[in-house]
Amino acid sequence: MMSPSAAAEFIRLLEIVAQLRAPDGCPWDREQTIDSLKPFVLEETYEVLETIDGHNHAALREELGDFLYQAVFLAQLETEAGHFTIADSIRSIADKLVRRHPHVFARADGEAPLGSAGQVRARWEEIKVQERGAQAKPQTLLGGIPSTLPALLRAHHIGVRAASVGFDWTKAGDVVDKIQEEVDELREEVASDRATQRERAEEEMGDLLFSIANLSRQLGIDAETALRKANDKFTRRFESMDQSVSSSGRTMRDLTLEELEHEWRLAKSGQRGV
C-alpha cells in the first residue's frame, strides 16, 4: 500500500505540472505536445537504465523521479485534451496487474499455484492472448509488439510470443547450431562477388542477430543489457589505449595495426586497471 508521504508527494507533483501548464505558467512547458516530449521520454528511459547498470542507487532515485515526471507530463497533456487522466492510467495498469496475476489475486479453488517464473511468464502470455481475442478487432499473436521498439528488444518479445504457443527451440544448444548456420551463410555472402551481395549480406546479418537475440532469451540474458555492457567494456579499453598513446606524445593514427593490437592486448589484460 502506498504510504501517506508517497501519496502526498505524488499529488504535489501533479499540482506542479498542472501549474507549469497553466496560462500563467512556464512558456516552454506550455509549448510542449505529446510528440515533442518523445525524445525526453527516451532520454530519461536510457538514463534510468544507466543508473541500474551502475547500481547507483542515489542516482536511480533521481532518475526515477525524472522518469515519473515524463509520465505525469504526458498525462497532463492528455487530460487537457479531454482524452484521459493520470488516474485512468493508474487504474488501467492496476486492473491489468490484477487480471494477469490470477495466481496471486484470484486463484480458483483447486487451481495449482504457479511455482516458477517460467510458469508465470507462460500464464501471462496466455492471458494476453485471451485479452487480444476479446477485442473487437482481431489481432495476431505478434500484432501487439510495437515496431518502434529497439530491434534487439523487439526480437526478444517476438521470441517470447512465439514460444508461448510452443514455437521455440527445445534447448539453448539448438540455437547455437542455428547461429553457426547463419554465420556460415553470412560468410558465403561476404566471400561472393554477386551484384546483390550487400542486400543478401544484410539479410543474413539480420538472421544472425535475430538468432543471437533468441539465444539470449533462452539463456535468460537480456540482450540489450548484454550489448550495452559490451559497448561500455570496449569503450573503457579503447579509452585506455588512447590515453596511453597520447601520454607518449603520439596519436592513435600514428600507430601501425600491429602496435594498436599490442596496446589493445595491454588494455584487455588489465595492466591499466581496465
Steps between C-alpha positions, in 0.01 A plus 500: 500500500625847412621691806332832586824681421522340154138590425556859613816539291326356194211746539754782540667396173163500322428850630843628393462366145148645473633839616784487245239446228264771629449824301732681741743206516825427314507600130721202410278248678190650339650450152555126544293230330495123537718485187755755621543303824603177324877567503486591869313179583763300313788689661364446851445131427864448409621707795301270731660199333848650544452548873365145533807363319725690739294407808513871583208516740521871575500581129220249438283679757536824304463340156181320603361837599589641156344195337180538702487868409483412131205267563318765702575767238360283220191423705448870571502574126249223438282628787495847348401349165217308664634153416578357845652584839795361694244324722375311192855388423563386856166316511582333168835358614361400841210313339738337251737380772214345697352345186831350388590363843204276582741269683547782752172694508227261384619141507206265453438221749708199408718695256867411540723795593767605253833391641750655261566821311476303174148383585402856587630630166314229311176578686554874439524441125191276505298775667628758252387274214156473660484878537589552137239246399235692693570822310257610232777507239675164460873516558774252419731360765782735400278793406527680833879528501594862417716532190670800664670289768879468481569214261655266758216560745239442228673175400479391865127567518440325167682196635300506824169519313597219263620286790168550681333272242787250493683638195850503647827312512507212745826607661756777480748273321263480204511879469881490501482261204263742326742786564783300343279433199432872462871582538582254220237656274628849575858390432390366162340832407802702614730280290280521191530758222130501415346835412240446771764417763430800721123443512542129564769564762265741676229235506736236635633743759144562614436126530820464703408781740147363539640157589741656751210687662313172533803332657511781756133440577558126537785567743299753698731783395366841400663562162476881527675496837768257380578713195498822704754347741714384207492853357608640837782245532633576151480873573700467823773297330517722193520814714782337697683444172438858395631641828811281489584600144435869573731490802781383271457807279341312212147457366311183420537573128881494537497132601513201271236232529750279683570777752129560551449128561778510761338795678165320490648186655644711783162659565321166478742329736416758767852640529343846501227413748234459230 
